[in-house]
Amino acid sequence: MFKHNLLVSYRNFLRYKSAFFINLIGLSSGLACTLLIYLWVTDEMSVDKFHQLDDRLYQVMLHHEESGTLNTQEDTQAILAEALEQEVPEIEIGLQATPSFWFGKMPVTANEKTIKATGKFAGKEFFEIFSFPLIDGDAKNVLQNPQSIALSEQLAVSLFGDVGKAIGQMVEWQILTFKQDLVVTGVFKDLPANTTEDFDFILPFEIFSNILGEGKHWGNYNALTYVVLTEGTDVEQLNKKLAPFIKEKAPKSNVTPFVRKYSDKYLYSKYENGVQAGGRIEYIRLFSIVSIFILFIACINFMNLSTAKASRRTKEIGVKKAIGARRQTLIWQYLEEAFLMTFISIVCALALVILLLPQFNQITGKQISLEFSTELITILLVIQIFTGFVSGSYPALYLSGIKAVAILKGKVRNSLSELWIRKGLVVFQFALSVLLITSVLVVAKQIEFIQNKNIGYDKENLILFLNEGNLTENEEAFIGQLRNTPGVVNAGRTSHTILNGGNYTTGVHWEGENPEVQTRFGNMPVSYNFIETLGVEIIEGRSFSKDLSTDNTKLIVNEEAVRVMGMTDPIGKSITLWGDEVQIIGVAKNFNFNSLHQPITPMFFKLENENLLNILVRIQPGQEKATIGRVEALYKEYNTDFDFNYTFLDQEYAVQYAAEERVAVLSKYFGGIAIIISCLGIFGLAAFTAEKRSKEIGVRKALGASNSNIVRLLSVDFNQMIGLAILIALPLSYFLLKSWLDEFAYHIDLEIWYFLMAGLAALIIAWLTVGLQTFKAAKANPVKSLRSE
């Protein structure tokens, strides 16, 4: 019987080629999208999960109580890890480290060869806690010596030609005026793709502690803290225990520590008023839902086309029932047909995935490969069973339920319920398509808004590079020559990252301050001309001036700082910074020195003349290439052995929103595919409707009906269904998109024309799809359809 059903299915595929190819294209496209999203979701879910201590590895986070709300950050005090390990029994190991982006690429020299690489500082137990395999060296001893360094495999090969030659070799490392000879004690494998870490070498945290000097205290947040919990620790109870820990050390502190699983930081990075509120996990949920939607749309096409062509197979059903076929047998026949269709579609979908995977990786920034693991095969079987049942169940139940007597008498009629179900499915699938069109439009507008928003300074034509090598010994001379270089508008220095928040402090106090509320201030040390180079507007007072030698005891604050301090006339007012009295000489217009996901916070500029990590240069528009060439030549005069590496600030700004950019691109592709699949279904239904009413069309044309009348007659039902789909989809899309936009501190307003445009686009696409088929039917010669009468 199974063989017979396969043969019947094969013959039906050959007989109804148009329906077969519409179903094949729709199901294959839907399944390919589902598989691509599955591979992406699997890769996203695997990030940072490979560490052997994953179940006990946590990161310490801090809730800052600021103006009645909780601001959650990962920056902690550099002395916190040691204190936790010593005083909290539930914490087995405490480790402090720095983010690699704080310092950019730093020069590492060996064998008269200098390479700029990304590094970080970390505690002695780093390689015991994190599972980054060592090719050479002992995990327990790699960072024990304060004069040691661990290199990545690639960096070791670049410096010494071979990994085996690296251990025991001397390396010179430098940052600003700090220069140190270190011995290579370990070489680790290059970092895997599914890690959030990004570094080429690791230095002992003790070196960073020496750089910090007196800045290592409970009021400064200059490290990340990781802990390994003891077996069986109740995390909820531990967080309750940790809540007063810092306040006991610093009574005036309004900071509450808690631990978060380290591997959760990639997916669950967002907090609102101290409560975890999503992160990248929202995109995983979004695209998982999109994949289900697309698969449902493809299944709906199969169901609709199968029931629509039922009239062609009624005689087959009638004969089988007349000779004794039971309904159960017929149900299994049509389910087998659906399973066969699904199997063929899965094979085609896999071929599509293999073909599209390189382009998909380029869009998503991933390194995904299609490996036929047990998990993937299981998923394919689940998809086969799910899709087969969903797409084949309704046609099987409908076709098998037709009575043999009615079939043989030619009295088969579409039931009211069948018509309503079919129309409901069309409305459902097109409503999903309208939802996707609206989403694509709004996401694209939000990304455009982010890229073009006035962030408080002009990010165009700014290049950023490290203050390193001999530059650190000749900073003033270099900057002076740099500013006189043709094509250079201005230049300045800062230790701030400009885009990633940088340093924060709670050491700012003022008259009238609420002692119960502690406020974090962004701390941006800068040189002369930096504010002017960045293009930040001074709206009150003045900027720093070389003509006034006392400006190193002055501050420039932003508007938000003035608001938080409750000052109406801030210029000339004195405040306390780290125990010293300083005077406010200027107020800077608010600008974003963080991601637009976060609101502007209070901050201040402080004048510094030494140990500023970054050099910022504004160049004249239209002369970028020539000017950068001159800057590089000047740089080489000071740093002969160093490569000149720079970045454009606007490009670094765009990197912050890479996830949103990728969401926008993927939304366009998946939204387009969903619309195409929906249109395929409507196209097929329109074709079957026209065929079913061919005699009616012939009679009407014989009686004088025009082509436009016929098109209008055949389109009216589809127009009603599409209109209803739009009415359902638009309010739903509004609520979903509003929820997504609320994740940004700054976002577009949802204007009515976004939804009207999406609805109109869906309507036009549907009209073109239906109109093409109905116009073809209207132009047909009525003689052919009436010949049998």
VODO-936782 format. One record per residue (C-alpha): residue number from 1; chain; x, y, z. Coordinates in steps of 0.1 Angstrom, whole numbers, plus 5000, padded with zeros to 4 digits. Example, Ala and Ser with C-alpha at 12.3 -4.5 7.8 and 13.67 -1.06 7.14 Angstrom:
VODO-936782
1:A:5123:4955:5078 .
2:A:5137:4989:5071 .
***
This chain:
VODO-936782
1:A:5000:5000:5000 .
2:A:5029:5024:5008 .
3:A:5044:5017:4974 .
4:A:5011:5023:4957 .
5:A:5005:5056:4975 .
6:A:5040:5068:4965 .
7:A:5032:5059:4929 .
8:A:4999:5077:4930 .
9:A:5016:5108:4946 .
10:A:5043:5107:4919 .
11:A:5016:5106:4891 .
12:A:4998:5135:4907 .
13:A:5029:5156:4909 .
14:A:5034:5150:4871 .
15:A:4998:5156:4863 .
16:A:4995:5189:4883 .
17:A:5029:5203:4876 .
18:A:5020:5240:4883 .
19:A:5007:5231:4918 .
20:A:5037:5209:4925 .
21:A:5062:5236:4916 .
22:A:5044:5263:4935 .
23:A:5044:5240:4966 .
24:A:5080:5230:4960 .
25:A:5092:5266:4957 .
26:A:5072:5278:4986 .
27:A:5081:5249:5010 .
28:A:5118:5248:4999 .
29:A:5122:5285:5005 .
30:A:5104:5284:5038 .
31:A:5124:5254:5050 .
32:A:5157:5270:5038 .
33:A:5149:5302:5058 .
34:A:5140:5280:5089 .
35:A:5172:5261:5086 .
36:A:5193:5292:5082 .
37:A:5177:5308:5112 .
38:A:5181:5276:5132 .
39:A:5219:5276:5124 .
40:A:5221:5312:5134 .
41:A:5202:5307:5166 .
42:A:5223:5277:5175 .
43:A:5255:5296:5170 .
44:A:5242:5326:5191 .
45:A:5231:5303:5219 .
46:A:5266:5287:5220 .
47:A:5285:5319:5227 .
48:A:5306:5316:5258 .
49:A:5290:5283:5267 .
50:A:5322:5262:5261 .
51:A:5340:5270:5294 .
52:A:5344:5239:5316 .
53:A:5333:5259:5346 .
54:A:5303:5274:5329 .
55:A:5278:5263:5355 .
56:A:5298:5280:5383 .
57:A:5314:5309:5364 .
58:A:5298:5342:5372 .
59:A:5304:5379:5366 .
60:A:5299:5405:5393 .
61:A:5276:5433:5383 .
62:A:5268:5466:5401 .
63:A:5235:5483:5405 .
64:A:5242:5521:5409 .
65:A:5214:5540:5427 .
66:A:5211:5572:5408 .
67:A:5183:5598:5412 .
68:A:5159:5572:5423 .
69:A:5166:5546:5396 .
70:A:5191:5517:5393 .
71:A:5217:5518:5366 .
72:A:5233:5484:5361 .
73:A:5270:5483:5349 .
74:A:5297:5457:5346 .
75:A:5326:5480:5356 .
76:A:5336:5473:5392 .
77:A:5364:5483:5416 .
78:A:5398:5468:5410 .
79:A:5400:5457:5446 .
80:A:5366:5439:5447 .
81:A:5377:5404:5434 .
82:A:5403:5399:5461 .
83:A:5379:5411:5489 .
84:A:5351:5387:5477 .
85:A:5374:5357:5476 .
86:A:5387:5364:5511 .
87:A:5354:5372:5528 .
88:A:5326:5353:5510 .
89:A:5328:5315:5516 .
90:A:5305:5308:5486 .
91:A:5331:5324:5462 .
92:A:5359:5299:5455 .
93:A:5379:5322:5432 .
94:A:5378:5359:5425 .
95:A:5394:5373:5394 .
96:A:5399:5408:5382 .
97:A:5405:5417:5345 .
98:A:5401:5446:5321 .
99:A:5382:5448:5288 .
100:A:5405:5446:5258 .
101:A:5388:5476:5241 .
102:A:5400:5500:5268 .
103:A:5435:5501:5254 .
104:A:5431:5493:5217 .
105:A:5461:5478:5199 .
106:A:5493:5480:5219 .
107:A:5528:5476:5205 .
108:A:5546:5443:5214 .
109:A:5583:5440:5203 .
110:A:5605:5410:5200 .
111:A:5635:5402:5177 .
112:A:5635:5439:5165 .
113:A:5600:5433:5152 .
114:A:5571:5454:5165 .
115:A:5535:5442:5161 .
116:A:5504:5460:5174 .
117:A:5480:5436:5191 .
118:A:5450:5437:5213 .
119:A:5457:5429:5249 .
120:A:5442:5428:5284 .
121:A:5452:5425:5320 .
122:A:5439:5396:5341 .
123:A:5444:5379:5374 .
124:A:5466:5348:5380 .
125:A:5438:5323:5377 .
126:A:5426:5334:5343 .
127:A:5435:5303:5324 .
128:A:5421:5281:5352 .
129:A:5388:5298:5351 .
130:A:5384:5303:5314 .
131:A:5388:5274:5290 .
132:A:5412:5289:5265 .
133:A:5435:5260:5258 .
134:A:5472:5265:5261 .
135:A:5495:5251:5234 .
136:A:5525:5256:5257 .
137:A:5527:5266:5293 .
138:A:5509:5256:5326 .
139:A:5475:5272:5333 .
140:A:5483:5276:5370 .
141:A:5516:5293:5364 .
142:A:5513:5314:5332 .
143:A:5504:5347:5349 .
144:A:5520:5340:5383 .
145:A:5551:5361:5375 .
146:A:5544:5399:5373 .
147:A:5569:5401:5345 .
148:A:5551:5374:5323 .
149:A:5530:5375:5292 .
150:A:5508:5350:5274 .
151:A:5506:5352:5236 .
152:A:5480:5339:5211 .
153:A:5492:5313:5186 .
154:A:5490:5337:5158 .
155:A:5509:5364:5176 .
156:A:5536:5340:5187 .
157:A:5541:5328:5151 .
158:A:5543:5365:5139 .
159:A:5569:5374:5165 .
160:A:5590:5342:5166 .
161:A:5582:5323:5135 .
162:A:5571:5292:5154 .
163:A:5550:5285:5185 .
164:A:5576:5262:5199 .
165:A:5602:5290:5200 .
166:A:5581:5315:5220 .
167:A:5584:5302:5256 .
168:A:5611:5318:5276 .
169:A:5617:5346:5250 .
170:A:5617:5383:5260 .
171:A:5591:5407:5248 .
172:A:5589:5444:5252 .
173:A:5554:5458:5259 .
174:A:5545:5494:5260 .
175:A:5515:5517:5267 .
176:A:5520:5554:5269 .
177:A:5551:5560:5290 .
178:A:5549:5526:5306 .
179:A:5574:5502:5290 .
180:A:5584:5468:5304 .
181:A:5604:5437:5294 .
182:A:5583:5405:5298 .
183:A:5590:5368:5295 .
184:A:5567:5346:5274 .
185:A:5553:5320:5298 .
186:A:5524:5307:5277 .
187:A:5509:5304:5242 .
188:A:5472:5298:5239 .
189:A:5452:5287:5209 .
190:A:5436:5315:5188 .
191:A:5402:5324:5203 .
192:A:5372:5305:5190 .
193:A:5345:5323:5170 .
194:A:5319:5318:5197 .
195:A:5335:5339:5224 .
196:A:5328:5375:5234 .
197:A:5365:5379:5244 .
198:A:5389:5396:5219 .
199:A:5426:5396:5228 .
200:A:5459:5386:5213 .
201:A:5479:5386:5246 .
202:A:5473:5387:5283 .
203:A:5494:5405:5310 .
204:A:5493:5400:5348 .
205:A:5467:5423:5365 .
206:A:5495:5433:5388 .
207:A:5510:5455:5361 .
208:A:5477:5473:5357 .
209:A:5475:5478:5395 .
210:A:5509:5495:5394 .
211:A:5496:5518:5366 .
212:A:5465:5527:5386 .
213:A:5485:5535:5417 .
214:A:5463:5554:5441 .
215:A:5434:5551:5417 .
216:A:5427:5516:5431 .
217:A:5400:5522:5457 .
218:A:5363:5517:5464 .
219:A:5353:5549:5446 .
220:A:5368:5541:5412 .
221:A:5354:5515:5387 .
222:A:5383:5504:5367 .
223:A:5381:5466:5363 .
224:A:5358:5436:5356 .
225:A:5353:5410:5383 .
226:A:5346:5373:5377 .
227:A:5340:5347:5403 .
228:A:5338:5309:5405 .
229:A:5312:5298:5430 .
230:A:5315:5267:5452 .
231:A:5295:5236:5443 .
232:A:5258:5239:5451 .
233:A:5258:5276:5458 .
234:A:5223:5291:5459 .
235:A:5228:5322:5436 .
236:A:5196:5340:5449 .
237:A:5207:5337:5485 .
238:A:5243:5347:5475 .
239:A:5230:5379:5459 .
240:A:5211:5388:5490 .
241:A:5243:5383:5510 .
242:A:5263:5404:5486 .
243:A:5239:5433:5485 .
244:A:5255:5453:5514 .
245:A:5291:5441:5508 .
246:A:5304:5473:5491 .
247:A:5284:5497:5514 .
248:A:5301:5481:5544 .
249:A:5335:5490:5528 .
250:A:5324:5524:5517 .
251:A:5295:5537:5538 .
252:A:5286:5565:5514 .
253:A:5284:5541:5485 .
254:A:5251:5535:5468 .
255:A:5263:5505:5449 .
256:A:5247:5470:5452 .
257:A:5267:5441:5438 .
258:A:5252:5409:5424 .
259:A:5264:5380:5403 .
260:A:5252:5371:5368 .
261:A:5262:5339:5350 .
262:A:5292:5348:5327 .
263:A:5277:5330:5297 .
264:A:5245:5350:5300 .
265:A:5261:5383:5293 .
266:A:5260:5379:5255 .
267:A:5223:5372:5253 .
268:A:5210:5390:5285 .
269:A:5229:5422:5286 .
270:A:5201:5447:5291 .
271:A:5188:5459:5325 .
272:A:5161:5484:5332 .
273:A:5160:5498:5367 .
274:A:5179:5469:5381 .
275:A:5158:5442:5364 .
276:A:5171:5420:5336 .
277:A:5152:5431:5305 .
278:A:5165:5412:5275 .
279:A:5193:5419:5251 .
280:A:5203:5399:5221 .
281:A:5180:5371:5232 .
282:A:5152:5394:5218 .
283:A:5166:5390:5183 .
284:A:5168:5352:5188 .
285:A:5132:5351:5198 .
286:A:5123:5375:5170 .
287:A:5139:5354:5142 .
288:A:5127:5322:5158 .
289:A:5091:5335:5155 .
290:A:5098:5348:5120 .
291:A:5110:5313:5109 .
292:A:5079:5297:5123 .
293:A:5058:5323:5105 .
294:A:5075:5317:5072 .
295:A:5071:5279:5076 .
296:A:5034:5284:5084 .
297:A:5030:5306:5054 .
298:A:5045:5279:5032 .
299:A:5024:5252:5048 .
300:A:4993:5273:5043 .
301:A:5000:5275:5006 .
302:A:5002:5237:5005 .
303:A:4969:5233:5024 .
304:A:4951:5259:5003 .
305:A:4963:5246:4969 .
306:A:4956:5210:4979 .
307:A:4920:5217:4989 .
308:A:4915:5241:4960 .
309:A:4923:5214:4935 .
310:A:4901:5189:4952 .
311:A:4876:5190:4923 .
312:A:4903:5175:4901 .
313:A:4906:5145:4923 .
314:A:4870:5138:4934 .
315:A:4866:5110:4909 .
316:A:4897:5092:4922 .
317:A:4883:5096:4957 .
318:A:4848:5084:4947 .
319:A:4861:5053:4929 .
320:A:4883:5044:4958 .
321:A:4854:5048:4983 .
322:A:4830:5029:4960 .
323:A:4853:4998:4959 .
324:A:4857:4998:4997 .
325:A:4885:5022:5007 .
326:A:4882:5034:5042 .
327:A:4886:5070:5052 .
328:A:4916:5062:5073 .
329:A:4933:5047:5043 .
330:A:4926:5079:5023 .
331:A:4939:5101:5051 .
332:A:4972:5082:5052 .
333:A:4974:5084:5014 .
334:A:4973:5122:5014 .
335:A:4995:5125:5045 .
336:A:5021:5103:5027 .
337:A:5018:5127:4997 .
338:A:5024:5156:5020 .
339:A:5054:5138:5037 .
340:A:5068:5131:5002 .
341:A:5064:5167:4992 .
342:A:5080:5178:5025 .
343:A:5109:5154:5020 .
344:A:5117:5166:4985 .
345:A:5114:5202:4998 .
346:A:5139:5195:5026 .
347:A:5164:5181:5001 .
348:A:5160:5212:4980 .
349:A:5162:5234:5011 .
350:A:5195:5218:5022 .
351:A:5209:5225:4987 .
352:A:5197:5261:4990 .
353:A:5213:5264:5025 .
354:A:5247:5251:5012 .
355:A:5245:5275:4983 .
356:A:5235:5305:5004 .
357:A:5256:5299:5036 .
358:A:5287:5319:5025 .
359:A:5265:5350:5018 .
360:A:5246:5344:5050 .
361:A:5278:5343:5070 .
362:A:5289:5375:5054 .
363:A:5256:5392:5064 .
364:A:5256:5379:5100 .
365:A:5293:5382:5106 .
366:A:5294:5345:5116 .
367:A:5314:5314:5106 .
368:A:5286:5290:5105 .
369:A:5290:5256:5087 .
370:A:5264:5230:5079 .
371:A:5274:5198:5097 .
372:A:5251:5168:5097 .
373:A:5253:5162:5134 .
374:A:5229:5141:5154 .
375:A:5212:5173:5166 .
376:A:5207:5186:5130 .
377:A:5194:5153:5118 .
378:A:5169:5152:5147 .
379:A:5158:5188:5139 .
380:A:5153:5178:5102 .
381:A:5132:5148:5113 .
382:A:5111:5171:5135 .
383:A:5107:5196:5107 .
384:A:5097:5167:5083 .
385:A:5071:5154:5107 .
386:A:5058:5188:5118 .
387:A:5056:5203:5082 .
388:A:5042:5171:5068 .
389:A:5013:5169:5094 .
390:A:5006:5207:5093 .
391:A:5006:5210:5055 .
392:A:4989:5176:5049 .
393:A:4964:5173:5077 .
394:A:4936:5196:5065 .
395:A:4937:5185:5029 .
396:A:4937:5148:5040 .
397:A:4908:5153:5063 .
398:A:4889:5174:5038 .
399:A:4894:5152:5008 .
400:A:4888:5119:5026 .
401:A:4856:5133:5041 .
402:A:4839:5138:5007 .
403:A:4810:5114:5003 .
404:A:4813:5089:4975 .
405:A:4776:5092:4964 .
406:A:4780:5130:4961 .
407:A:4812:5126:4941 .
408:A:4797:5100:4916 .
409:A:4766:5121:4912 .
410:A:4787:5152:4905 .
411:A:4772:5171:4933 .
412:A:4804:5179:4953 .
413:A:4802:5215:4966 .
414:A:4825:5235:4986 .
415:A:4812:5236:5022 .
416:A:4808:5270:5039 .
417:A:4833:5259:5066 .
418:A:4859:5248:5040 .
419:A:4856:5282:5023 .
420:A:4859:5301:5056 .
421:A:4890:5280:5066 .
422:A:4907:5286:5033 .
423:A:4899:5323:5034 .
424:A:4911:5325:5070 .
425:A:4944:5309:5061 .
426:A:4949:5334:5033 .
427:A:4941:5362:5056 .
428:A:4965:5348:5082 .
429:A:4994:5344:5059 .
430:A:4990:5378:5043 .
431:A:4987:5394:5077 .
432:A:5021:5379:5086 .
433:A:5035:5393:5054 .
434:A:5021:5428:5061 .
435:A:5036:5426:5096 .
436:A:5070:5417:5081 .
437:A:5068:5446:5056 .
438:A:5060:5470:5084 .
439:A:5089:5457:5105 .
440:A:5114:5459:5077 .
441:A:5104:5496:5071 .
442:A:5105:5506:5108 .
443:A:5138:5488:5115 .
444:A:5154:5504:5084 .
445:A:5142:5539:5096 .
446:A:5156:5533:5131 .
447:A:5190:5523:5118 .
448:A:5190:5554:5095 .
449:A:5180:5575:5126 .
450:A:5209:5561:5146 .
451:A:5234:5568:5118 .
452:A:5222:5603:5112 .
453:A:5213:5615:5147 .
454:A:5229:5646:5160 .
455:A:5249:5630:5188 .
456:A:5263:5663:5201 .
457:A:5295:5664:5180 .
458:A:5305:5660:5144 .
459:A:5318:5624:5141 .
460:A:5327:5628:5104 .
461:A:5363:5633:5092 .
462:A:5377:5623:5126 .
463:A:5406:5598:5129 .
464:A:5417:5582:5161 .
465:A:5451:5565:5168 .
466:A:5472:5555:5199 .
467:A:5496:5578:5216 .
468:A:5525:5553:5217 .
469:A:5562:5548:5213 .
470:A:5583:5579:5211 .
471:A:5552:5600:5208 .
472:A:5547:5597:5246 .
473:A:5580:5614:5252 .
474:A:5574:5642:5226 .
475:A:5536:5647:5228 .
476:A:5536:5685:5227 .
477:A:5560:5687:5198 .
478:A:5541:5660:5178 .
479:A:5507:5676:5184 .
480:A:5521:5711:5175 .
481:A:5535:5698:5142 .
482:A:5503:5678:5136 .
483:A:5481:5709:5140 .
484:A:5502:5727:5114 .
485:A:5500:5698:5089 .
486:A:5481:5708:5057 .
487:A:5446:5693:5057 .
488:A:5445:5690:5095 .
489:A:5418:5712:5111 .
490:A:5427:5704:5147 .
491:A:5441:5677:5170 .
492:A:5439:5667:5207 .
493:A:5444:5639:5231 .
494:A:5422:5619:5256 .
495:A:5424:5587:5276 .
496:A:5386:5582:5270 .
497:A:5373:5557:5244 .
498:A:5348:5584:5233 .
499:A:5323:5557:5222 .
500:A:5323:5531:5249 .
501:A:5316:5550:5281 .
502:A:5352:5550:5295 .
503:A:5359:5558:5331 .
504:A:5333:5566:5358 .
505:A:5336:5579:5393 .
506:A:5314:5587:5423 .
507:A:5340:5611:5437 .
508:A:5321:5642:5427 .
509:A:5303:5662:5455 .
510:A:5286:5696:5456 .
511:A:5268:5719:5479 .
512:A:5232:5708:5484 .
513:A:5239:5672:5474 .
514:A:5215:5646:5487 .
515:A:5238:5624:5509 .
516:A:5214:5594:5504 .
517:A:5219:5595:5466 .
518:A:5252:5587:5450 .
519:A:5257:5597:5414 .
520:A:5282:5584:5388 .
521:A:5299:5609:5366 .
522:A:5317:5601:5334 .
523:A:5353:5611:5336 .
524:A:5370:5623:5304 .
525:A:5406:5635:5308 .
526:A:5415:5656:5278 .
527:A:5443:5679:5265 .
528:A:5440:5714:5252 .
529:A:5421:5716:5219 .
530:A:5404:5682:5224 .
531:A:5369:5696:5229 .
532:A:5373:5718:5199 .
533:A:5386:5689:5178 .
534:A:5357:5667:5188 .
535:A:5333:5695:5180 .
536:A:5314:5696:5213 .
537:A:5297:5730:5218 .
538:A:5304:5750:5249 .
539:A:5271:5767:5257 .
540:A:5282:5785:5289 .
541:A:5316:5797:5301 .
542:A:5347:5788:5282 .
543:A:5370:5759:5272 .
544:A:5404:5751:5285 .
545:A:5431:5777:5275 .
546:A:5469:5774:5274 .
547:A:5470:5811:5284 .
548:A:5457:5802:5319 .
549:A:5480:5779:5339 .
550:A:5454:5772:5366 .
551:A:5430:5753:5343 .
552:A:5443:5720:5356 .
553:A:5422:5727:5387 .
554:A:5391:5735:5366 .
555:A:5363:5714:5351 .
556:A:5339:5715:5322 .
557:A:5307:5697:5328 .
558:A:5278:5687:5305 .
559:A:5242:5699:5307 .
560:A:5231:5666:5324 .
561:A:5257:5672:5352 .
562:A:5243:5707:5358 .
563:A:5208:5693:5359 .
564:A:5217:5665:5384 .
565:A:5235:5690:5406 .
566:A:5206:5713:5405 .
567:A:5226:5744:5395 .
568:A:5210:5774:5379 .
569:A:5243:5794:5374 .
570:A:5271:5768:5374 .
571:A:5300:5790:5360 .
572:A:5324:5798:5388 .
573:A:5308:5774:5412 .
574:A:5332:5751:5432 .
575:A:5326:5714:5437 .
576:A:5347:5686:5452 .
577:A:5365:5660:5430 .
578:A:5382:5632:5448 .
579:A:5386:5654:5479 .
580:A:5400:5684:5461 .
581:A:5381:5716:5454 .
582:A:5377:5724:5417 .
583:A:5359:5751:5398 .
584:A:5334:5748:5369 .
585:A:5345:5771:5340 .
586:A:5323:5758:5312 .
587:A:5291:5738:5304 .
588:A:5293:5715:5273 .
589:A:5262:5707:5253 .
590:A:5250:5671:5260 .
591:A:5266:5646:5236 .
592:A:5265:5608:5234 .
593:A:5297:5593:5247 .
594:A:5279:5559:5249 .
595:A:5257:5538:5227 .
596:A:5222:5552:5219 .
597:A:5208:5523:5238 .
598:A:5218:5542:5269 .
599:A:5207:5577:5280 .
600:A:5232:5606:5284 .
601:A:5247:5606:5319 .
602:A:5264:5633:5338 .
603:A:5301:5637:5329 .
604:A:5330:5662:5331 .
605:A:5361:5671:5311 .
606:A:5393:5674:5332 .
607:A:5425:5689:5318 .
608:A:5455:5665:5318 .
609:A:5488:5669:5300 .
610:A:5503:5634:5303 .
611:A:5494:5597:5299 .
612:A:5465:5603:5275 .
613:A:5461:5572:5254 .
614:A:5443:5584:5223 .
615:A:5451:5611:5197 .
616:A:5421:5626:5178 .
617:A:5426:5644:5146 .
618:A:5400:5663:5125 .
619:A:5408:5665:5088 .
620:A:5394:5687:5061 .
621:A:5366:5671:5041 .
622:A:5376:5660:5006 .
623:A:5413:5658:5015 .
624:A:5412:5626:5036 .
625:A:5437:5605:5016 .
626:A:5463:5632:5012 .
627:A:5460:5644:5048 .
628:A:5462:5609:5063 .
629:A:5493:5603:5042 .
630:A:5509:5635:5057 .
631:A:5498:5625:5092 .
632:A:5514:5590:5087 .
633:A:5546:5605:5075 .
634:A:5548:5627:5106 .
635:A:5540:5598:5128 .
636:A:5568:5577:5112 .
637:A:5593:5605:5120 .
638:A:5586:5599:5157 .
639:A:5579:5561:5156 .
640:A:5601:5547:5128 .
641:A:5595:5510:5138 .
642:A:5558:5513:5144 .
643:A:5530:5509:5119 .
644:A:5505:5537:5116 .
645:A:5471:5522:5126 .
646:A:5441:5545:5127 .
647:A:5403:5543:5127 .
648:A:5376:5566:5115 .
649:A:5354:5576:5144 .
650:A:5322:5573:5123 .
651:A:5331:5537:5114 .
652:A:5337:5528:5150 .
653:A:5304:5545:5158 .
654:A:5286:5523:5133 .
655:A:5302:5491:5148 .
656:A:5282:5497:5180 .
657:A:5250:5490:5160 .
658:A:5262:5461:5139 .
659:A:5236:5438:5155 .
660:A:5208:5462:5145 .
661:A:5223:5465:5110 .
662:A:5223:5428:5106 .
663:A:5187:5425:5120 .
664:A:5177:5451:5094 .
665:A:5193:5432:5065 .
666:A:5180:5398:5076 .
667:A:5146:5413:5081 .
668:A:5146:5425:5045 .
669:A:5156:5391:5032 .
670:A:5132:5371:5053 .
671:A:5104:5396:5049 .
672:A:5109:5395:5011 .
673:A:5108:5357:5011 .
674:A:5076:5356:5032 .
675:A:5059:5380:5008 .
676:A:5071:5359:4978 .
677:A:5058:5327:4993 .
678:A:5024:5344:5002 .
679:A:5021:5357:4966 .
680:A:5029:5322:4952 .
681:A:5000:5309:4973 .
682:A:4976:5336:4961 .
683:A:4988:5332:4925 .
684:A:4980:5295:4927 .
685:A:4946:5301:4943 .
686:A:4938:5327:4916 .
687:A:4947:5302:4889 .
688:A:4925:5275:4903 .
689:A:4897:5299:4909 .
690:A:4899:5310:4873 .
691:A:4900:5274:4861 .
692:A:4870:5264:4883 .
693:A:4850:5294:4870 .
694:A:4861:5290:4833 .
695:A:4826:5282:4820 .
696:A:4811:5311:4840 .
697:A:4837:5334:4825 .
698:A:4830:5320:4790 .
699:A:4793:5326:4794 .
700:A:4798:5362:4807 .
701:A:4821:5370:4778 .
702:A:4797:5355:4753 .
703:A:4771:5378:4768 .
704:A:4793:5409:4763 .
705:A:4813:5412:4796 .
706:A:4845:5431:4792 .
707:A:4880:5420:4804 .
708:A:4879:5446:4831 .
709:A:4846:5433:4844 .
710:A:4859:5397:4845 .
711:A:4891:5408:4863 .
712:A:4869:5427:4889 .
713:A:4847:5397:4893 .
714:A:4876:5373:4900 .
715:A:4895:5398:4922 .
716:A:4868:5409:4946 .
717:A:4872:5379:4971 .
718:A:4909:5383:4972 .
719:A:4907:5421:4977 .
720:A:4884:5415:5007 .
721:A:4908:5389:5022 .
722:A:4938:5411:5017 .
723:A:4920:5442:5032 .
724:A:4911:5422:5063 .
725:A:4947:5409:5066 .
726:A:4959:5445:5065 .
727:A:4934:5456:5092 .
728:A:4946:5428:5115 .
729:A:4983:5432:5109 .
730:A:4987:5470:5113 .
731:A:4977:5474:5149 .
732:A:4996:5442:5159 .
733:A:5027:5455:5141 .
734:A:5024:5488:5160 .
735:A:5025:5472:5194 .
736:A:5053:5449:5185 .
737:A:5075:5476:5169 .
738:A:5068:5500:5198 .
739:A:5081:5474:5222 .
740:A:5113:5470:5201 .
741:A:5119:5507:5198 .
742:A:5116:5512:5235 .
743:A:5149:5493:5239 .
744:A:5166:5524:5226 .
745:A:5170:5555:5247 .
746:A:5167:5575:5215 .
747:A:5144:5563:5187 .
748:A:5121:5574:5159 .
749:A:5084:5581:5165 .
750:A:5060:5556:5150 .
751:A:5042:5577:5123 .
752:A:5011:5566:5106 .
753:A:5026:5567:5071 .
754:A:5049:5538:5080 .
755:A:5018:5516:5084 .
756:A:4999:5531:5055 .
757:A:5029:5525:5032 .
758:A:5033:5489:5044 .
759:A:4996:5483:5038 .
760:A:4997:5499:5004 .
761:A:5028:5479:4994 .
762:A:5011:5447:5004 .
763:A:4979:5456:4985 .
764:A:4998:5465:4954 .
765:A:5019:5433:4955 .
766:A:4987:5413:4960 .
767:A:4969:5431:4932 .
768:A:4997:5425:4908 .
769:A:4998:5388:4917 .
770:A:4961:5382:4914 .
771:A:4956:5406:4885 .
772:A:4982:5388:4864 .
773:A:4963:5355:4867 .
774:A:4928:5370:4865 .
775:A:4937:5391:4834 .
776:A:4951:5360:4817 .
777:A:4918:5342:4825 .
778:A:4897:5372:4813 .
779:A:4916:5372:4779 .
780:A:4910:5335:4773 .
781:A:4889:5325:4743 .
782:A:4854:5317:4756 .
783:A:4849:5292:4729 .
784:A:4874:5268:4745 .
785:A:4856:5268:4779 .
786:A:4821:5264:4763 .
787:A:4831:5238:4738 .
788:A:4820:5209:4761 .
789:A:4785:5224:4766 .
***
